[in-house]
Amino acid sequence: MVDFDTEVAHNIEALAKAEAFHQASRDWLLEANRCKYAYNFSWLGRPIFQVPQDLQAVQEIIWRVQPDLIVETGIARGGSLVFSASMLALLDLCEATQRGQACSVADSARRVIGIDIDIRAHNRKAIEAHPLARLIEMVAGSSVDPDVVNHVREAAARHQRVMVCLDSNHTHDHVLAELEAYAPLVTPGSYCIVYDTGIEDLPAGFCDDRPWDKGDNPKTAVWAFLQQNADFKIDRSLESKLGITGSPDGFLLRMG
């Protein structure tokens, strides 16, 4: 009898080759983008602008990597920060339970750093009032500003396992600059997740109210980055099993 993990691995390999499945997923994503589907969800009370399937992948990554620092560019209404903080709190809880100790958010050394050029007052207030706010640091400024980058680098130097999520300005040049600034902070075996790479798969002109479009977006930045950075690779097994993802080619694993 084939054990469960082997069965799942074989299923994911088969899904990678299931073109009809992936075409149906691409068709679904196109309609989902038209309907602003990803705007409909929240995490522990804060709006989170992500495709839910991607959150499942991020949860699996966090459990596998066990990061003590997650760096996120783009804050919006804070749902992603709260999601990451909740996952880190669960890691603390599991570790404390294994040691037979009590667990408190106040005692955690784990952190989420969120960066945004425009942290609106009502969003900052709501995030700071959240029960998990103790784990969250917000930095106001451009994610590619040298002072902001240096601040995050100094913070990363105090942590052992670092993960990065890029989700701010989606133009090619900006995302490539973010990758060059923050990908080096990712520890071997951890991930840099580049969101909204699916823009490249939308029809040209679909994002006519934004400065990014087909040919100028996070996926084209990922492709350019990987040409010069052989220590990262796309973890295609994640998008194969997800089927539906807003971030194809966006799950970048740093090899050990």
DRENMITI-399805 format. One record per residue: residue in one letter; x, y, z of N, C-alpha, C, O in turn. Coordinates in steps of 0.2 Angstrom, whole numbers, padded with zeros to 4 digits, always signed. Each point is the difference from the previous one (the first is absolute). Layout:
N
AXYZXYZXYZXYZ;...
END
This chain:
256
M+0004-0006+0000-0004+0006+0000+0004+0006+0000+0005+0001+0004;V-0006+0004-0008+0004+0006-0001-0002+0005+0006-0006+0001+0002;D+0011+0001+0002-0002+0004+0006-0003+0007-0002+0001+0002-0006;F-0004+0002+0010-0004+0006-0002+0005+0005-0003-0002+0003-0005;D+0008-0002+0008+0004+0006-0002+0002-0002-0007+0001+0005-0005;T+0001-0011+0003+0002-0002-0007-0006+0001-0004+0000+0002-0006;E-0006-0004+0008-0006+0001-0004-0001+0007-0002-0002+0002-0006;V+0002+0003+0011+0000+0007-0001+0005+0002-0005-0002+0004-0005;A+0008-0006+0006+0005+0003-0005-0001-0003-0007+0001+0004-0005;H-0004-0010+0004-0001-0002-0007-0006+0004-0002+0000+0002-0006;N-0005+0000+0010-0006+0004-0002+0003+0007-0003-0003+0002-0005;I+0007+0001+0009+0003+0006-0002+0004+0000-0006-0001+0004-0005;E+0005-0009+0004+0003-0001-0007-0005-0001-0005+0002+0003-0006;A-0007-0006+0007-0005-0001-0006-0004+0006-0001-0001+0002-0006;L+0000+0002+0011-0003+0007-0001+0004+0004-0004-0003+0004-0004;A+0010-0004+0005+0004+0004-0004-0001+0000-0007+0001+0004-0004;K-0003-0010+0002-0001-0002-0008-0007+0000-0002-0001-0001-0006;A-0003+0003+0011-0008+0000-0002-0002+0007-0003-0002+0004+0003;E+0004-0003-0010-0001+0006-0003-0007+0002+0000-0002+0006+0001;A-0003-0010-0001-0007+0002+0000-0002+0003+0007-0004+0005+0000;F+0007-0008+0005-0001+0002+0007+0002+0007+0000-0003+0005+0003;H+0009-0004-0005+0004+0007+0001-0004+0005-0005+0000+0006+0002;Q-0002-0008-0008-0004+0005-0004-0006+0002+0003-0002+0006+0000;A-0002-0011+0003-0006+0002+0004+0002+0005+0005-0004+0004+0002;S+0009-0005+0002+0002+0004+0005+0002+0007-0002-0002+0005+0003;R+0005-0004-0009+0002+0006-0003-0006+0004-0002-0001+0006+0001;D-0004-0010-0004-0007+0003-0002-0003+0003+0006-0003+0005+0000;W+0003-0009+0006-0004+0002+0006+0004+0006+0003-0004+0005+0002;L+0010-0005-0002+0004+0006+0002-0002+0006-0003+0000+0006+0003;L+0000-0006-0010-0002+0006-0004-0007+0002+0002+0000+0007+0001;E-0005-0011+0000-0006+0003+0002+0000+0002+0008-0003+0005+0001;A+0007-0008+0003+0001+0002+0007+0003+0007+0000-0002+0004+0004;N+0007-0003-0008+0002+0007+0000-0005+0005-0002+0000+0006+0002;R-0004-0008-0007-0005+0005-0002-0005+0002+0005-0002+0005+0001;C+0001-0010+0004-0005+0000+0005+0003+0003+0007-0003+0001+0005;K+0010+0000-0006+0004+0002+0006-0001-0005+0006-0001+0002+0006;Y+0001-0008-0008-0001-0006+0005+0004+0001+0006-0002-0002+0006;A+0009+0003-0007+0004+0000+0006-0001+0005+0005+0003+0000+0005;Y-0007+0005-0007-0002+0006+0005-0005-0003+0006-0001+0004+0004;N-0001-0010-0005-0006-0001+0004+0001-0004+0007-0005-0001+0003;F+0011+0001-0001+0002-0004+0005+0004+0004+0006+0002+0005-0001;S-0003-0008+0007+0004+0003+0005+0003-0006+0004-0001-0006+0000;W+0006+0008+0004+0004-0005+0005+0000+0003+0007+0003+0006+0001;L-0006-0009+0003-0001+0002+0007-0002+0007+0001+0003+0004+0004;G-0008-0002-0008-0003+0007+0000+0003+0005-0004-0003+0006-0001;R+0008-0007-0003+0003+0005-0004+0000-0002-0008+0001-0006-0001;P-0003+0010-0003-0001-0002-0007+0007-0002-0003+0005+0003+0001;I-0005-0009-0005+0006-0002-0003-0001-0001-0007-0004-0004-0002;F+0008+0007-0002-0002+0000-0007+0005-0005-0004+0005+0001-0003;Q-0007-0008+0005+0004-0005-0003-0005-0005-0003-0006-0001+0003;V+0008-0003-0008-0004-0006-0002+0001-0005+0006+0005-0002+0002;P-0011-0001+0001+0001-0004+0006+0004-0006-0001+0004-0002+0004;Q-0003-0001-0010+0004-0006-0002+0008+0002+0002+0003-0004+0002;D-0002+0010-0004+0007+0003+0002+0002+0000+0007+0005-0002+0002;L-0010+0003+0002+0001+0000+0007+0001-0007+0003+0004-0001+0005;Q-0007-0004-0008+0001-0006+0002+0008-0002-0002+0003-0003+0004;A-0001+0005-0009+0007-0001-0002+0005+0003+0005+0005-0003+0002;V-0007+0009+0000+0004+0004+0004+0001-0003+0007+0005+0000+0003;Q-0011-0003-0001-0001-0003+0007+0005-0006+0000+0004-0001+0004;E-0004-0003-0010+0004-0006+0000+0008+0002+0000+0004-0003+0003;I-0003+0009-0007+0007+0002+0000+0002+0002+0007+0006-0002+0002;I-0010+0006+0002+0002+0002+0006+0001-0006+0005+0005+0000+0004;W-0009-0005-0004+0001-0006+0004+0006-0003-0002+0004-0003+0005;R-0002+0002-0011+0006-0003-0002+0006+0004+0002+0005-0003+0002;V-0005+0009-0003+0006+0004+0001+0001+0002+0007+0006+0001+0002;Q-0011+0000+0002+0000+0002+0007+0003+0007+0000+0005+0001+0004;P-0007+0004-0007+0004+0007+0000-0001+0003+0006-0005-0001+0004;D+0010+0005-0002-0001+0005+0006+0000+0007-0002-0001+0004+0004;L+0001-0003-0011-0001+0007-0003-0003-0001-0007+0002-0004-0004;I-0008+0008+0003-0003+0000-0006+0000+0007-0002-0003+0004+0003;V+0006-0002-0009+0000+0007-0002-0005+0000-0006+0000-0004-0005;E-0005+0009+0005-0005+0001-0005+0000+0007-0002+0000+0005+0003;T+0000-0004-0010-0001+0006-0003-0007+0001-0002-0002-0005-0004;G-0001+0010+0005-0007+0001-0001-0004-0002+0006+0000-0005+0002;I-0004+0010+0001-0004-0001+0006-0007+0000-0001-0004-0004+0002;A+0002+0009-0007-0008+0000-0001-0003+0001+0006+0001+0004+0004;R-0006-0009-0002-0004+0001+0006+0002-0005+0005-0003+0000+0006;G+0009-0003-0007+0003-0004+0006-0001-0007+0000+0003-0003+0005;G-0008+0000-0009-0001-0007+0001+0005-0004-0001+0001-0005+0004;S+0004+0006-0009+0006-0004-0001+0004+0000+0006+0003-0005+0002;L-0002+0011+0001+0005+0000+0006-0003-0004+0006+0003-0003+0003;V-0010+0004-0002-0003-0004+0005+0000-0008-0001+0001-0004+0004;F-0002+0003-0011+0001-0007-0002+0007-0003+0002+0001-0005+0004;S+0004+0009-0006+0007-0003+0002+0001+0000+0007+0003-0004+0003;A-0005+0009+0001+0001+0001+0007-0004-0006+0004+0003-0003+0004;S-0009+0001-0007-0003-0006+0003+0003-0006-0001+0000-0005+0004;M+0003+0004-0010+0004-0006-0001+0006+0000+0004+0002-0006+0003;L+0002+0011-0002+0005+0000+0005-0002-0001+0007+0004-0004+0004;A-0009+0007-0002-0003-0002+0007-0001-0007+0001+0001-0003+0005;L-0004-0001-0011-0001-0007+0001+0006-0004+0000+0001-0005+0004;L+0005+0008-0007+0006-0004+0001+0002+0001+0007+0003-0005+0003;D-0003+0011+0000+0002+0001+0007-0004-0005+0004+0002-0003+0005;L-0009+0002-0006-0004-0004+0004+0002-0007+0000+0000-0004+0005;C+0001+0002-0011+0002-0007-0001+0007-0002+0003+0001-0005+0003;E+0004+0010-0003+0006-0001+0003-0001+0000+0007+0003-0004+0004;A-0007+0008-0001-0001+0001+0007-0003-0007+0003+0001-0002+0005;T-0006+0000-0009-0004-0006+0002+0005-0006+0000+0000-0004+0005;Q+0004+0003-0010+0005-0005+0000+0005+0000+0006+0002-0005+0003;R-0001+0011+0000+0005+0001+0006-0004+0000+0006+0003+0000+0006;G-0010-0001-0006-0004+0000+0006+0000+0007+0003-0001+0000+0006;Q+0001+0005-0010+0000+0007+0003-0006+0004-0002-0003-0002-0005;A+0002+0007+0008-0006+0005-0002+0003+0004-0006+0006+0001-0001;C-0011+0002-0002+0002+0004-0006-0003+0007+0000-0006+0000+0001;S+0009+0005-0002-0003+0007-0001+0003+0004-0005+0006-0001-0002;V-0010+0004-0002+0002+0004-0006+0005+0005+0003+0005+0002-0004;A-0006+0001+0010+0005+0005+0003+0007-0002+0000+0004+0004+0000;D-0003-0011+0001+0006-0003+0001+0004-0002-0007+0006-0002+0000;S-0010+0003-0005+0003-0003-0007+0006+0005-0002-0001+0006+0000;A+0006-0010-0003+0005+0004-0003-0001+0000-0008+0004+0003-0004;R-0009-0006+0002-0002+0000-0007-0003+0006-0002-0004+0004+0004;R+0005-0002-0011-0003+0007-0002-0002+0000-0007+0003-0004-0004;V-0008+0008+0002-0002+0002-0007+0002+0007-0001-0002+0004+0004;I+0006-0002-0009+0001+0007-0002-0004+0001-0006+0001-0003-0005;G-0006+0008+0005-0003+0002-0005+0002+0007-0003+0000+0004+0004;I+0001-0003-0010+0002+0006-0003-0005+0002-0005-0003-0003-0004;D+0001+0010+0004-0004+0003-0004+0001+0007-0001+0001+0004+0005;I-0002-0001-0011+0002+0007-0001-0006+0004+0003+0001+0006+0001;D-0007-0009+0000-0006+0004+0002-0004-0004+0005-0004-0004-0002;I+0006+0004+0008-0004-0003+0005-0005+0005+0003+0002+0004+0004;R-0008-0005-0006-0005+0004+0002-0002+0000+0007+0000-0006+0003;A-0002+0011+0000-0001+0001+0007-0005-0005+0003+0002-0004+0005;H-0007+0003-0009-0005-0005+0003+0002-0007+0000-0002-0004+0004;N+0006+0002-0009+0003-0007-0001+0005-0001+0006+0000-0005+0003;R+0005+0010-0002+0005+0000+0005-0004-0001+0007+0002-0005+0004;K-0007+0009-0003-0003-0001+0006-0003-0007+0001+0000-0003+0006;A-0003+0001-0011-0004-0007+0001+0006-0006+0001-0002-0004+0004;I+0007+0005-0008+0005-0005+0001+0003+0000+0007+0002-0005+0003;E+0000+0011-0001+0003+0001+0007-0005-0002+0005+0002-0002+0006;A-0008+0002-0007-0005-0002+0005-0001-0008+0000-0004-0003+0004;H+0006+0000-0009-0001-0008-0001+0004-0003+0006+0005+0002+0002;P-0008-0008+0000+0003-0004+0005+0007-0002-0001+0004-0002+0004;L-0002+0001-0011+0006-0002-0002+0005+0005-0002+0006-0001-0003;A-0008+0007+0005+0005+0006-0002+0006+0000+0003+0005+0003-0003;R-0004-0007+0009+0007+0000+0003+0005-0003-0005+0006+0001+0001;L-0008-0005-0006+0004-0004-0004+0002+0004-0007+0004-0002-0004;I-0008+0008+0004+0001+0004-0007+0003+0007+0001-0001+0003+0005;E+0006-0002-0009+0003+0007-0001-0002+0002-0007+0001-0003-0005;M-0004+0009+0005-0001+0004-0006+0005+0005-0002+0002+0004+0005;V+0000-0004-0011+0005+0005-0002-0003+0004-0006-0002-0002-0005;A+0002+0009+0006-0003+0004-0005+0006+0003-0005+0005+0002+0003;G-0006-0003-0009+0005+0002-0005+0000-0005-0006-0003-0005+0000;S+0006+0007-0005+0001-0004-0006+0004-0006+0002+0005+0000+0003;S-0007-0006-0006+0004-0006+0002+0007+0000-0003+0004-0004+0002;V-0003+0008-0007+0007+0000-0003+0004+0006+0002+0005+0001-0002;D-0008+0003+0007+0004+0005+0003+0006-0002+0004-0001-0005+0004;P+0007+0007-0006+0006-0003+0004-0001+0000+0007+0003-0005+0003;D-0006+0010+0000+0000+0000+0008-0005-0005+0002+0001-0004+0005;V-0006+0002-0009-0005-0005+0002+0003-0007-0001+0000-0004+0005;V+0004+0003-0010+0003-0006-0002+0005-0001+0006+0001-0006+0002;N+0003+0011+0000+0005-0001+0005-0003-0002+0007+0003-0004+0003;H-0008+0007-0002-0004-0001+0006-0002-0008+0001+0001-0003+0005;V-0004+0001-0011-0002-0007+0000+0006-0005+0000+0000-0005+0003;R+0006+0007-0006+0006-0004+0000+0002-0001+0007+0002-0005+0002;E-0002+0011+0002+0003-0001+0007-0005-0004+0004+0003-0004+0004;A-0009+0004-0005-0005-0004+0003+0001-0007-0002+0000-0005+0005;A+0001+0003-0011+0001-0007-0002+0006-0003+0003+0001-0006+0001;A+0004+0011+0000+0007-0003+0003-0001-0003+0007+0004-0003+0002;R-0010+0005+0001-0001-0002+0007-0005-0006+0000-0001-0003+0005;H+0000+0000-0011-0004-0006+0000+0003-0006-0004+0005+0002-0004;Q-0007-0008+0005+0003-0006-0003-0003-0002-0006+0004-0002-0005;R-0011+0002+0004-0003-0002-0006-0005+0005-0002-0005+0002+0003;V+0007+0001-0009-0004+0006-0003-0004-0002-0006+0003-0004-0005;M-0009+0006+0004-0004-0001-0006-0002+0007-0002-0001+0004+0004;V+0000-0003-0011-0002+0006-0003-0006-0001-0004-0001-0005-0004;C-0004+0010+0004-0006+0000-0004+0000+0007-0003+0000+0005+0003;L+0000-0005-0010+0000+0007-0004-0007+0001-0003-0003-0004-0004;D+0000+0009+0006-0007+0002-0002-0002+0007+0000-0005+0002+0003;S+0009+0002-0006-0001+0007+0000-0001+0003-0007-0004-0003-0003;N+0008+0008+0001-0001+0002-0007+0002-0006-0005+0006-0003+0001;H-0010+0001-0005+0001-0006-0004+0003+0002-0007+0000-0005-0004;T+0004+0010+0003+0003+0001-0006+0007-0004+0000+0002-0001+0005;H+0000+0000-0011+0006-0004-0001+0006+0003+0004+0003-0004+0004;D-0002+0010-0006+0006+0003+0003+0000+0000+0008+0005-0001+0003;H-0011+0003+0000-0001+0000+0007+0001-0007+0003+0004-0001+0005;V-0007-0004-0008+0000-0007+0003+0008-0002-0001+0002-0004+0005;L+0001+0005-0010+0007-0002-0001+0004+0003+0005+0005-0003+0003;A-0006+0010-0002+0004+0003+0006-0001-0003+0006+0004+0000+0005;E-0011-0002-0003-0001-0003+0006+0003-0007+0001+0003-0001+0005;L-0003-0003-0011+0004-0006+0000+0007+0001+0002+0003-0004+0004;E+0000+0009-0007+0007+0001+0000+0002+0002+0008+0005-0001+0002;A-0010+0005+0001+0001+0002+0007-0001-0005+0005+0003-0001+0005;Y-0009-0003-0006-0002-0004+0005+0001-0008+0000+0001-0003+0004;A+0000+0001-0011+0001-0007-0001+0007-0003+0004+0000-0005+0002;P+0005+0010-0002+0006-0003+0004-0001-0001+0007+0004-0003+0003;L-0010+0006+0000-0001-0001+0007-0003-0007+0001+0000-0002+0006;V-0003-0001-0011-0003-0007+0001+0005-0005+0002+0005+0000-0004;T-0006-0004+0009+0005-0005+0002-0001-0006-0004-0006-0001-0003;P+0011-0003+0002+0000-0006-0004-0006-0005+0002+0000-0001+0006;G-0004-0001-0010-0005-0004+0001-0007+0003+0002-0005-0003+0000;S+0006+0010+0000-0006+0004+0000-0002+0003-0006+0002-0002-0006;Y-0007+0006+0006-0004+0003-0006+0000+0007-0001+0000+0004+0005;C+0000-0001-0011-0002+0006-0002-0006-0001-0004+0000-0002-0006;I-0006+0005+0008-0006-0001-0004-0002+0007-0003+0000+0005+0003;V+0000-0006-0010-0002+0006-0004-0007+0000-0002-0002-0005-0004;Y-0002+0009+0007-0008-0001-0001-0001+0004-0007+0003+0004-0003;D-0009-0006+0000-0003+0003-0005+0004-0001-0007-0001+0004-0004;T+0005-0009+0004+0003-0002-0006-0005-0002-0006+0002+0001-0006;G-0008-0002+0008-0005-0002-0005-0002+0006-0004-0004-0001-0005;I+0006+0007+0006-0001+0005-0004+0002-0001-0007-0003+0002-0005;E+0009-0006+0004+0003-0001-0006-0005-0005-0005+0000+0000-0006;D-0004-0003+0010-0005-0005-0004-0006+0003-0001-0005-0003-0003;L+0004+0009+0004-0007+0004-0001+0001+0003-0007+0006+0001-0003;P-0012+0000-0001+0001+0004-0006+0003+0007+0000-0001+0003+0005;A+0005-0002-0010+0003+0007+0000-0006+0005+0001-0005+0000-0003;G+0007+0005+0007-0005+0006+0002-0005-0002+0005-0004+0005+0002;F+0004-0011+0001-0004-0002+0005+0000+0005+0006-0005+0002+0003;C+0011+0000-0001+0002+0004+0006+0000+0008-0003+0005+0003+0002;D-0009-0001-0006+0000+0006-0003+0000+0006+0005+0002+0006-0002;D-0004-0007+0008+0000+0005+0005+0006+0000+0005+0001+0004+0005;R+0004-0008-0007+0006-0001+0004+0007+0001-0004-0001-0001-0006;P+0006+0002+0009+0006+0001-0004+0004-0006-0002+0005+0000-0004;W-0008-0006+0006+0003-0006-0003-0005-0004-0005-0006+0002+0000;D+0009-0006-0003-0004-0004-0005+0003-0006-0003+0006-0001+0003;K-0008-0002-0008+0003-0006-0003+0007+0003-0003+0000+0005-0003;G+0005-0009+0005+0007+0002-0002+0004+0005+0005+0006+0001-0001;D-0010+0001+0006+0003+0005+0005-0004-0002+0007-0004+0004+0001;N+0007-0009+0002-0004-0002+0006+0005-0004+0004+0006-0001-0001;P-0008-0002+0007+0004-0004+0004+0003-0006-0003+0005-0002+0001;K-0009-0002-0006+0003-0006-0003+0006+0002-0004+0005-0004+0000;T-0006+0009-0004+0006+0002-0004+0006+0002+0004+0006-0001-0002;A-0007+0004+0008+0005+0001+0005+0003-0006+0002+0006+0000+0001;V-0010-0005+0001+0003-0006+0003+0004-0003-0006+0006-0003+0002;W-0008+0002-0008+0004-0003-0005+0007+0004-0001+0005-0003-0001;A-0005+0010+0001+0006+0003+0000+0004-0001+0006+0007-0001-0001;F-0009+0001+0007+0003-0002+0006+0004-0007+0000+0005+0000+0001;L-0009-0005-0004+0003-0006+0000+0005-0001-0005+0004-0005+0001;Q-0004+0009-0006+0006-0001-0005+0007+0002+0004+0005-0002-0003;Q-0006+0006+0008+0007+0002+0003+0000-0003+0007+0005+0002+0004;N-0009-0006-0002+0000-0003+0007-0001-0007+0000-0006-0002+0001;A+0011-0002-0002-0001-0007+0000-0002-0004+0006-0001-0006+0001;D+0002+0010+0005-0001-0003+0006-0008+0000+0002-0002-0003+0005;F-0002+0005-0009-0007+0000+0001-0003-0004-0006+0002+0000-0006;K-0008-0004+0007-0003-0003-0005-0008+0000+0001-0002+0001+0006;I-0002-0001-0011-0007+0000+0001-0002-0007+0003+0002-0005-0003;D-0006+0005+0008-0003-0006+0003-0006-0002-0004-0006+0002+0002;R+0006-0005-0008-0006-0001-0004-0004-0005+0003-0006-0001-0002;S+0008-0003+0007-0004-0005+0003-0006+0003+0004-0006-0002+0000;L+0007+0008+0003-0005+0004+0003-0006+0002-0005-0005-0001+0002;E+0007+0004-0007-0005+0002-0005-0003-0005-0003-0006+0000-0002;S+0009-0006+0001-0003-0006-0003-0005-0003+0004-0006-0001-0003;K+0007+0001+0010-0006-0003+0004-0005+0005+0001-0006-0002+0001;L+0008+0009-0001-0005+0005+0002-0005+0000-0006-0006+0001+0001;G+0009-0001-0007-0005+0001-0006-0002+0007-0001+0002+0003-0005;I-0005-0001+0010-0003+0007+0000+0005+0004+0004+0001-0001+0006;T+0003+0006-0009+0005+0004+0004+0000+0007-0004+0000+0000-0006;G+0001+0005+0010+0001+0007-0003+0007+0001-0001+0002+0005-0002;S+0002-0010+0004+0008+0001+0000+0003-0005-0004+0005-0003+0003;P-0006+0001-0009+0004-0005-0003+0007+0002-0002+0001+0006-0001;D+0003-0010+0002+0008+0002+0000+0002+0004+0006+0005+0003+0000;G-0009-0002+0005+0001+0005+0005+0003-0003+0006+0001+0004+0005;F-0001-0011-0004+0002-0003+0006+0008-0002-0001+0001-0005-0003;L+0003+0009+0006+0007+0000-0002+0004-0003+0006+0000+0003+0006;L+0002-0009-0006+0004-0004+0005+0007+0002-0001+0003-0001-0005;R+0000+0003+0011+0008+0001+0000+0003-0007+0002-0002-0003+0005;M+0006+0001-0009+0003-0007+0001+0005+0001+0006+0003+0005+0001;G-0002-0011+0002+0005+0000+0006+0007-0001-0003+0005+0000+0004;
END
